[in-house]
Amino acid sequence: MKYKTFKYKKYKNCYFEVGNYAYNRQSMYIQIKNDAEGDIATATVNMSNYMYYPETATIKNYGENTGMTNFLFKLGILTDVYSKRKCNLYAPDNETIDYCQVDVDKLKEYSARFEYNYEI
């Protein structure tokens, strides 16, 4: 399968691998990788107390991933942010967990492996 690549921070020729979290089959997992470095960043976080719907994900927009939501919007992967919450009580306002709508067709364009399947 041919897929598009992108630059993420200092890393070139990046792509996504997408699936479901093992302990929450409704939650989408998005990993950023490239062939030279392997795993670069996990764009998502599994929130056990969230109600996930098809084609939604919680974006890890804090720590080393600060700015991830904006990055994914620029690529066209995200289409809407339903909610933002601070990642912890003491975090600055820009370090959040963002519950978002995902454009799955766009995500597939940049994915070397796409195994996400919403299951109840």
PyMOL commands that set and color helices and strands:
alter all, ss='L'
color gray80, all
select helices_A, chain A and resi 63-65+68-75+104-109
alter helices_A, ss='H'
color red, helices_A
select strands_A, chain A and resi 6-8+11-21+24-34+38-42+56-61+78-86+96-102+111-114
alter strands_A, ss='S'
color yellow, strands_A
deselect
rebuild
show_as cartoon
